[in-house]
């Protein structure tokens, strides 16, 4: 090789090395067999494990995580879906809390609404209980009238019918009282749960209002 050719080759080699050193990215990893691999692109043998991307100065520019398996992708998608659902739930809860505070700006308003909701139930219970007392009194009279007869078969048909109707009406009224007591408990629980939500919301609202009010000089 002539002197000129050798000089040209050295120039080209130096230029190539400099160019590589300036912009090259090197990928490095240890494969499943424990071999240390390097390449100028992501290494297929290490797709299932972590890879390092190195800069021209040998420092780690970033860490490339392993490619997830189908199971891992499904789990990741499940976590993302749950996160989205949780965000939606929190947004809906915030919206409902805002409406709740607008409906009940203070505890007096909530207490008044609770009283109005419970009043019809209380009236129905009182009416049914009065009817139960009347039927029980009637039952005592009918049983006293039936006492002289040794067996139920000896009682007159009218008395038998009256006793049967009395028992049926009494049972119906007692069922109504029990049902209304359950409704009363349901309404009370609902308002107690609302109140448990509202108390911290009222406190937060009060603190926000106090913070936004300028101090008197």
BAFI-3210 file (N, C-alpha, C; in Angstrom, 3 decimals, decimal comma, padded with zeros to 6 digits):
// residues 217
n [1|2|3|4|5|6|7|8|9|10|11|12|13|14|15|16|17|18|19|20|21|22|23|24|25|26|27|28|29|30|31|32|33|34|35|36|37|38|39|40|41|42|43|44|45|46|47|48|49|50|51|52|53|54|55|56|57|58|59|60|61|62|63|64|65|66|67|68|69|70|71|72|73|74|75|76|77|78|79|80|81|82|83|84|85|86|87|88|89|90|91|92|93|94|95|96|97|98|99|100|101|102|103|104|105|106|107|108|109|110|111|112|113|114|115|116|117|118|119|120|121|122|123|124|125|126|127|128|129|130|131|132|133|134|135|136|137|138|139|140|141|142|143|144|145|146|147|148|149|150|151|152|153|154|155|156|157|158|159|160|161|162|163|164|165|166|167|168|169|170|171|172|173|174|175|176|177|178|179|180|181|182|183|184|185|186|187|188|189|190|191|192|193|194|195|196|197|198|199|200|201|202|203|204|205|206|207|208|209|210|211|212|213|214|215|216|217]
n.u [000,860|000,513|002,020|000,197|-002,223|-002,249|-002,403|-004,900|-006,596|-006,172|-007,253|-009,964|-010,612|-010,227|-012,145|-014,498|-014,453|-014,608|-017,108|-018,720|-018,204|-019,344|-022,208|-023,117|-025,144|-025,072|-026,140|-026,514|-026,434|-027,045|-027,415|-029,654|-027,890|-025,867|-024,060|-022,345|-023,622|-023,345|-024,516|-025,444|-028,083|-031,294|-031,127|-032,048|-031,786|-032,104|-034,641|-036,348|-035,393|-033,761|-032,240|-029,433|-029,038|-026,363|-024,521|-022,252|-020,184|-020,094|-021,777|-024,861|-027,716|-030,408|-032,624|-033,881|-036,824|-037,762|-039,537|-042,948|-044,693|-047,548|-049,261|-048,340|-048,902|-051,692|-052,200|-051,171|-052,883|-055,217|-054,666|-054,458|-057,055|-058,483|-057,455|-058,452|-061,183|-061,287|-060,609|-062,832|-064,796|-064,086|-064,434|-067,185|-068,090|-067,216|-068,813|-071,386|-071,152|-070,929|-073,473|-074,908|-074,156|-075,137|-077,846|-078,206|-077,220|-076,539|-076,689|-079,173|-080,945|-080,707|-081,637|-084,298|-085,253|-084,988|-086,843|-089,209|-089,260|-089,559|-091,989|-094,505|-094,198|-094,119|-096,712|-098,232|-097,411|-098,383|-101,139|-101,599|-100,865|-102,817|-105,016|-104,265|-104,440|-107,216|-108,164|-107,040|-108,403|-110,980|-110,574|-110,185|-112,772|-114,205|-112,972|-113,706|-116,420|-116,369|-115,499|-117,283|-117,772|-116,742|-115,149|-113,683|-115,323|-117,872|-118,610|-120,635|-121,241|-121,056|-119,522|-117,173|-116,373|-116,005|-113,877|-111,877|-111,640|-110,848|-108,299|-106,979|-107,078|-105,686|-103,149|-102,434|-102,280|-100,211|-098,131|-097,991|-097,141|-094,593|-093,389|-093,382|-091,756|-089,335|-089,036|-088,754|-086,316|-084,678|-084,840|-083,791|-081,167|-080,223|-080,200|-078,416|-076,075|-075,764|-075,380|-072,952|-071,287|-071,711|-070,833|-067,876|-067,718|-069,116|-067,417|-065,072|-065,991|-066,526|-063,949|-062,715|-064,199|-063,477|-060,767|-060,784|-061,813|-060,920|-058,731|-059,868|-058,937]
n.v [-001,186|002,213|005,227|007,330|006,003|004,617|006,750|007,847|005,752|005,723|008,203|007,820|005,739|006,971|008,964|007,428|006,122|008,308|009,297|007,184|007,173|009,543|009,382|006,806|004,229|001,858|-001,325|-003,387|-006,472|-009,336|-012,576|-015,488|-017,554|-016,506|-015,002|-012,079|-009,688|-007,395|-004,885|-002,878|-002,347|-003,130|-006,247|-009,376|-011,798|-011,017|-010,147|-011,016|-010,001|-007,407|-004,678|-002,530|000,694|002,285|005,318|007,149|007,731|005,655|005,700|004,855|005,412|004,807|002,341|-000,550|-002,216|-005,727|-007,403|-007,784|-010,818|-012,654|-013,190|-011,337|-008,985|-009,126|-008,935|-006,382|-004,826|-005,352|-004,097|-001,454|-001,066|-001,316|000,895|002,991|002,575|003,078|005,778|006,807|006,071|007,618|010,164|010,144|009,825|012,227|013,991|013,252|013,825|016,574|017,274|016,359|018,080|020,446|019,911|019,518|021,911|022,260|020,737|021,077|021,280|018,698|017,175|018,046|017,073|014,346|013,993|014,584|012,475|010,288|010,712|009,868|007,097|006,714|007,554|005,566|003,305|003,957|004,041|001,362|000,058|000,957|-000,284|-002,942|-003,067|-002,731|-005,042|-007,010|-006,553|-007,151|-009,823|-010,923|-010,670|-012,338|-014,786|-015,072|-015,381|-017,794|-019,506|-021,127|-023,362|-026,682|-027,824|-026,634|-027,414|-027,354|-024,756|-022,024|-021,419|-018,741|-017,604|-019,052|-018,123|-015,402|-015,498|-016,586|-014,626|-012,510|-013,342|-013,446|-010,747|-009,570|-010,728|-009,691|-006,938|-006,927|-007,816|-005,628|-003,633|-004,665|-004,573|-001,802|-000,970|-002,027|-000,477|002,014|001,618|001,281|003,792|005,402|004,387|005,106|007,915|008,224|007,257|009,131|011,382|010,780|011,054|013,719|015,309|015,526|016,812|019,203|020,294|020,598|022,397|024,578|025,154|025,876|028,155|029,792|030,102|031,555|033,951|037,264|038,419|040,407|043,727]
n.w [000,000|-000,848|000,465|000,480|000,309|002,734|004,505|003,853|004,619|007,351|008,023|007,346|009,106|011,579|011,410|011,305|013,782|015,493|014,789|015,624|018,329|019,019|018,527|019,065|020,513|023,027|023,947|026,723|028,520|030,640|029,672|029,882|030,220|031,590|030,177|029,234|027,196|024,472|022,229|019,352|019,359|020,863|022,575|021,455|022,892|025,468|025,956|027,887|030,206|032,125|030,407|029,750|028,502|027,173|027,000|024,824|026,499|028,205|030,383|032,008|030,227|030,259|031,672|030,341|030,750|031,102|028,432|028,928|029,762|028,399|030,514|032,411|031,018|030,973|033,703|034,182|032,577|033,948|036,405|035,527|034,595|036,992|038,298|036,746|037,158|039,894|039,944|038,604|040,424|042,664|041,586|041,112|043,727|044,813|043,365|044,254|046,974|046,857|045,920|048,098|050,167|049,134|049,293|052,026|053,852|056,507|059,844|060,983|058,817|057,836|060,015|060,121|057,681|058,132|060,199|058,827|057,015|058,694|059,961|058,615|058,823|061,579|062,189|060,909|062,344|064,910|064,425|063,642|065,985|067,734|066,583|066,988|069,785|070,073|068,794|070,406|072,768|071,884|071,338|073,876|074,932|073,206|073,762|076,401|076,018|074,713|076,656|078,248|076,662|076,238|074,193|071,082|068,982|069,938|070,002|068,826|065,323|064,505|066,571|066,293|063,772|064,325|066,157|064,537|062,490|064,056|064,932|062,477|061,605|063,707|063,460|060,953|061,503|063,349|061,738|060,063|061,832|062,472|059,941|059,450|061,516|060,648|058,353|059,531|060,868|058,622|057,347|059,371|059,551|057,016|057,180|059,270|058,135|056,092|057,679|058,888|056,673|056,065|058,226|058,265|055,782|056,176|058,111|056,609|054,699|056,350|057,273|054,884|054,229|056,385|055,915|053,572|054,345|054,941|057,550|060,228|060,795]
ca.u [000,000|001,315|001,955|-001,043|-003,340|-002,261|-002,858|-006,333|-007,246|-006,139|-008,225|-011,305|-010,798|-010,370|-013,445|-015,533|-014,434|-015,122|-018,556|-019,364|-018,099|-020,210|-023,646|-023,474|-025,784|-024,686|-027,054|-025,765|-027,236|-026,544|-028,493|-030,043|-026,741|-024,847|-023,127|-022,445|-023,796|-023,467|-024,891|-025,828|-029,549|-031,802|-030,617|-033,168|-031,579|-032,384|-035,971|-037,026|-034,681|-033,417|-031,104|-028,936|-028,625|-025,221|-024,131|-020,895|-019,218|-020,183|-022,737|-026,191|-028,690|-031,706|-032,767|-035,015|-037,386|-038,035|-040,825|-043,859|-045,349|-048,990|-049,874|-047,979|-049,676|-053,072|-052,215|-050,967|-054,136|-056,180|-054,350|-054,812|-058,517|-058,921|-057,080|-059,432|-062,456|-061,169|-060,689|-064,226|-065,556|-063,785|-065,068|-068,622|-068,285|-067,053|-070,003|-072,510|-070,928|-071,244|-074,937|-075,403|-073,951|-076,084|-079,182|-078,209|-076,108|-076,197|-077,327|-080,594|-081,672|-080,720|-082,528|-085,682|-085,601|-085,143|-088,123|-090,298|-089,272|-089,995|-093,321|-095,550|-093,990|-094,547|-098,176|-098,748|-097,163|-099,310|-102,483|-101,646|-100,814|-104,162|-105,877|-103,860|-105,031|-108,659|-108,376|-106,717|-109,539|-112,066|-110,222|-110,456|-114,224|-114,623|-112,512|-114,575|-117,695|-116,166|-115,017|-118,197|-117,795|-115,641|-114,294|-113,985|-116,389|-119,170|-118,893|-121,510|-120,500|-120,780|-118,420|-115,970|-115,989|-115,508|-112,545|-110,953|-111,416|-110,075|-106,905|-106,419|-106,874|-104,638|-101,870|-102,146|-101,856|-098,889|-097,173|-097,828|-096,293|-093,218|-092,876|-093,122|-090,581|-088,185|-088,897|-088,220|-084,885|-083,998|-084,744|-082,861|-079,812|-079,840|-079,867|-077,200|-074,953|-075,604|-074,831|-071,526|-070,602|-071,883|-070,090|-066,568|-067,893|-069,449|-066,202|-064,178|-066,583|-066,314|-062,528|-062,439|-064,790|-062,686|-059,487|-060,982|-062,285|-059,770|-058,700|-060,268|-057,839]
ca.v [000,000|003,435|006,114|008,107|005,111|004,370|007,980|007,961|004,725|006,175|009,295|007,238|004,984|007,939|009,616|006,456|005,925|009,519|009,361|006,189|007,608|010,710|009,139|005,409|003,744|000,478|-002,054|-004,384|-007,294|-010,674|-013,455|-016,566|-018,432|-015,773|-014,336|-010,624|-009,371|-005,994|-004,698|-001,501|-002,312|-004,029|-007,603|-010,336|-012,826|-010,445|-009,546|-011,429|-009,482|-005,989|-004,275|-001,183|001,460|003,098|006,388|007,057|007,846|004,448|005,855|004,309|006,439|004,347|000,907|-001,065|-003,360|-006,894|-007,428|-008,572|-011,993|-012,487|-013,145|-010,050|-007,939|-009,210|-008,385|-004,937|-004,255|-005,429|-003,025|-000,176|-000,986|-001,038|002,278|003,852|002,407|003,761|007,207|007,096|005,960|008,786|011,326|010,036|010,080|013,674|014,640|012,970|014,578|017,974|017,367|016,134|019,320|021,435|019,579|019,705|022,818|022,172|019,587|021,364|020,904|017,232|016,682|018,327|016,140|013,037|013,995|014,515|011,127|009,319|011,001|008,969|005,754|006,759|007,629|004,246|002,409|004,307|003,607|-000,103|-000,358|001,183|-001,350|-004,166|-003,014|-002,968|-006,453|-007,812|-006,399|-007,929|-011,238|-011,313|-010,808|-013,530|-015,956|-015,196|-015,911|-019,185|-020,287|-022,172|-024,529|-027,565|-028,009|-025,667|-027,905|-027,055|-023,318|-021,653|-021,068|-017,294|-017,346|-019,586|-017,206|-014,168|-015,765|-016,769|-013,324|-011,702|-013,791|-013,048|-009,290|-009,248|-011,115|-008,745|-005,668|-007,133|-007,830|-004,254|-002,933|-005,153|-004,037|-000,369|-000,830|-002,257|000,714|003,063|001,335|001,513|005,242|005,919|004,003|005,915|009,275|008,147|007,130|010,450|012,306|010,442|011,653|015,169|016,002|016,003|017,735|020,504|020,814|021,029|023,602|025,657|025,510|026,587|029,489|030,577|030,419|032,558|035,206|038,065|038,728|041,778|044,540]
ca.w [000,000|-000,939|001,622|000,375|000,620|004,187|005,158|003,621|005,431|008,750|008,167|007,331|010,332|012,671|011,247|011,661|015,237|016,139|014,581|016,473|019,718|019,239|018,548|019,213|021,723|023,274|024,810|027,461|029,419|030,933|029,232|030,791|030,425|032,336|029,265|029,125|025,780|024,087|020,826|019,051|019,355|021,909|022,380|021,495|023,921|026,795|025,987|029,103|031,366|032,057|029,588|029,986|027,327|027,560|026,101|024,265|027,588|029,024|031,468|031,730|029,851|030,734|031,888|029,570|031,485|030,255|027,741|029,764|029,182|028,212|031,853|033,010|030,333|031,456|035,069|034,070|032,076|035,050|037,360|034,907|034,581|038,359|038,619|036,066|037,863|041,181|039,661|038,299|041,672|043,490|040,957|041,365|045,152|045,005|042,810|045,146|048,210|046,569|045,891|049,454|050,930|048,613|049,798|053,483|054,162|057,926|060,489|061,215|057,600|057,770|061,072|059,714|056,614|058,761|060,919|057,836|056,433|059,703|060,497|058,101|059,364|062,975|062,199|060,541|063,480|065,989|064,021|063,691|067,378|068,303|066,061|067,687|071,126|069,934|068,447|071,579|073,688|071,299|071,485|075,265|075,089|072,467|074,494|077,585|075,529|074,316|077,794|078,746|075,786|076,584|073,023|070,019|068,109|070,535|069,896|067,697|064,096|064,501|067,494|065,642|062,698|064,929|066,708|063,409|061,862|064,995|064,874|061,189|061,610|064,676|062,861|059,873|062,104|063,952|060,628|059,588|062,805|062,296|058,678|059,595|062,385|059,772|057,502|060,408|061,064|057,349|057,158|060,382|059,151|055,863|057,614|060,082|057,200|055,462|058,671|059,035|055,532|056,042|059,286|057,786|054,653|056,770|058,751|055,533|054,121|057,308|057,277|053,627|054,335|057,335|055,291|052,522|054,937|055,389|058,974|060,562|061,332]
c.u [000,890|001,135|000,666|-002,240|-003,420|-002,772|-004,361|-007,101|-007,281|-007,141|-009,639|-011,600|-011,025|-011,724|-014,573|-015,615|-015,004|-016,617|-019,288|-019,351|-019,049|-021,675|-024,064|-024,160|-025,445|-025,668|-026,297|-026,691|-026,502|-027,661|-028,730|-028,892|-025,617|-023,840|-023,391|-022,484|-023,871|-023,813|-025,272|-027,343|-030,040|-031,521|-031,757|-033,029|-031,941|-033,761|-036,725|-036,339|-034,279|-032,192|-030,717|-028,585|-027,532|-024,961|-022,703|-019,822|-019,267|-021,147|-024,115|-027,156|-030,087|-031,656|-034,030|-035,584|-037,625|-039,402|-041,784|-044,438|-046,841|-049,694|-049,584|-048,731|-051,122|-053,185|-052,063|-052,238|-055,212|-055,940|-054,736|-056,332|-059,059|-058,606|-058,066|-060,778|-062,428|-061,242|-062,131|-065,078|-065,341|-064,435|-066,575|-068,940|-068,172|-068,284|-071,206|-072,375|-071,266|-072,752|-075,523|-075,285|-074,892|-077,489|-079,292|-077,042|-075,690|-076,998|-078,805|-081,433|-081,774|-081,663|-083,994|-086,144|-085,793|-086,498|-089,297|-090,400|-089,824|-091,437|-094,414|-095,420|-094,452|-096,066|-098,797|-098,571|-098,157|-100,725|-102,623|-101,622|-102,156|-105,112|-105,546|-104,483|-106,534|-108,948|-108,053|-107,845|-110,738|-111,814|-110,499|-111,954|-114,717|-114,180|-113,329|-115,930|-117,574|-115,788|-115,995|-118,199|-116,539|-114,667|-114,646|-115,124|-117,771|-119,561|-119,817|-120,669|-120,139|-119,584|-117,102|-115,459|-115,400|-114,094|-111,503|-110,619|-110,568|-108,600|-106,227|-106,117|-105,748|-103,261|-101,471|-101,641|-100,481|-097,805|-096,921|-096,936|-094,830|-092,603|-092,543|-091,943|-089,303|-087,936|-088,318|-086,719|-084,099|-083,790|-083,732|-081,420|-079,336|-079,422|-078,632|-075,971|-074,693|-074,939|-073,340|-070,709|-070,599|-071,023|-068,696|-066,673|-068,251|-068,209|-065,221|-064,680|-066,365|-064,871|-062,150|-062,975|-063,970|-061,368|-059,627|-061,466|-061,092|-059,880|-059,063|-059,098|-058,341]
c.v [001,227|004,260|006,909|007,257|004,844|005,577|008,147|006,965|005,143|007,291|008,765|006,484|005,917|008,622|008,693|006,248|007,126|009,630|008,396|006,648|008,748|010,331|007,717|005,151|002,269|-000,135|-003,206|-005,160|-008,593|-011,649|-014,585|-017,508|-017,731|-015,063|-012,833|-010,272|-007,865|-005,934|-003,244|-001,342|-003,239|-005,485|-008,611|-011,376|-012,331|-009,773|-009,883|-010,920|-008,030|-005,756|-002,836|-000,539|002,424|004,186|006,201|007,149|006,657|004,544|005,352|005,456|006,073|002,834|000,441|-002,282|-004,534|-006,787|-008,294|-009,766|-011,711|-012,377|-011,806|-008,902|-007,930|-008,627|-006,870|-004,237|-004,275|-004,337|-001,657|000,018|-000,666|000,399|003,262|003,781|003,133|005,278|007,624|007,049|007,182|010,045|011,321|010,316|011,576|014,426|014,462|013,729|016,056|018,189|017,221|017,398|020,421|021,179|019,835|020,608|022,792|021,028|019,844|020,962|019,389|016,639|016,898|017,361|014,730|012,935|013,881|013,123|010,098|009,518|010,087|007,551|005,696|006,805|006,263|003,254|002,681|003,844|002,094|-000,602|-000,128|000,078|-002,682|-004,205|-003,291|-004,444|-007,369|-007,728|-007,214|-009,425|-011,739|-011,532|-012,083|-014,805|-016,171|-015,782|-017,385|-020,088|-021,375|-023,439|-025,372|-027,754|-026,959|-026,111|-027,559|-025,583|-023,040|-021,218|-019,587|-016,975|-017,866|-018,626|-015,917|-014,354|-015,903|-015,449|-012,424|-012,069|-013,355|-011,555|-008,901|-009,584|-010,134|-007,415|-005,800|-007,206|-006,428|-003,454|-003,350|-004,596|-002,564|-000,105|-001,069|-001,060|001,875|002,876|001,610|003,009|005,844|005,609|004,856|007,316|009,293|008,042|008,451|011,425|012,053|011,007|013,175|015,891|016,423|016,970|019,124|021,132|021,342|022,317|024,799|026,116|026,283|028,007|030,384|030,990|031,507|033,885|036,019|038,389|040,186|042,513|045,374]
c.w [000,000|000,326|001,644|000,743|002,106|004,941|005,035|004,471|006,889|009,003|008,236|008,616|011,513|012,620|011,667|013,148|015,955|016,007|015,472|017,914|020,025|019,388|018,835|020,553|021,854|024,259|025,456|028,384|029,702|030,607|030,230|031,090|031,179|031,477|029,247|027,646|025,592|022,609|020,625|018,935|020,469|021,580|022,508|022,596|025,317|026,848|027,273|030,367|031,118|031,183|029,926|028,645|027,769|026,526|025,624|025,344|028,534|030,184|031,041|031,421|030,320|030,914|031,178|030,311|030,547|029,590|028,543|029,012|029,019|029,556|032,514|032,354|030,816|032,858|035,045|033,574|033,151|036,078|036,804|034,894|035,978|038,762|037,993|036,781|039,205|040,991|039,366|039,562|042,568|042,921|041,214|042,834|045,456|044,513|043,739|046,466|048,023|046,549|047,288|050,300|050,437|049,148|051,296|053,864|055,625|058,564|060,761|060,007|057,480|058,810|060,699|058,629|057,170|059,481|059,953|057,226|057,411|060,146|059,937|058,644|060,809|063,079|061,884|061,681|064,603|065,669|064,110|065,125|068,082|067,854|066,719|069,075|071,070|069,662|069,626|072,618|073,193|071,476|072,903|075,490|074,400|073,185|075,765|077,190|075,162|075,480|078,250|077,903|076,037|075,425|071,974|069,127|068,639|070,374|068,714|066,493|064,065|065,387|066,913|064,584|063,266|065,501|065,603|062,735|062,758|064,949|063,576|061,148|062,561|064,109|061,764|060,431|062,746|062,878|060,107|060,537|062,626|061,017|058,771|060,526|061,574|058,862|058,295|060,623|059,793|057,110|058,122|060,008|057,984|056,290|058,507|059,187|056,478|056,422|058,892|057,879|055,618|057,077|058,836|056,603|055,155|057,405|057,703|054,902|055,039|057,343|056,021|053,676|055,276|056,711|054,232|053,051|055,421|056,877|059,206|061,199|062,514]
res [x|x|x|x|x|x|x|x|x|x|x|x|x|x|x|x|x|x|x|x|x|x|x|x|x|x|x|x|x|x|x|x|x|x|x|x|x|x|x|x|x|x|x|x|x|x|x|x|x|x|x|x|x|x|x|x|x|x|x|x|x|x|x|x|x|x|x|x|x|x|x|x|x|x|x|x|x|x|x|x|x|x|x|x|x|x|x|x|x|x|x|x|x|x|x|x|x|x|x|x|x|x|x|x|x|x|x|x|x|x|x|x|x|x|x|x|x|x|x|x|x|x|x|x|x|x|x|x|x|x|x|x|x|x|x|x|x|x|x|x|x|x|x|x|x|x|x|x|x|x|x|x|x|x|x|x|x|x|x|x|x|x|x|x|x|x|x|x|x|x|x|x|x|x|x|x|x|x|x|x|x|x|x|x|x|x|x|x|x|x|x|x|x|x|x|x|x|x|x|x|x|x|x|x|x|x|x|x|x|x|x|x|x|x|x|x|x]
***
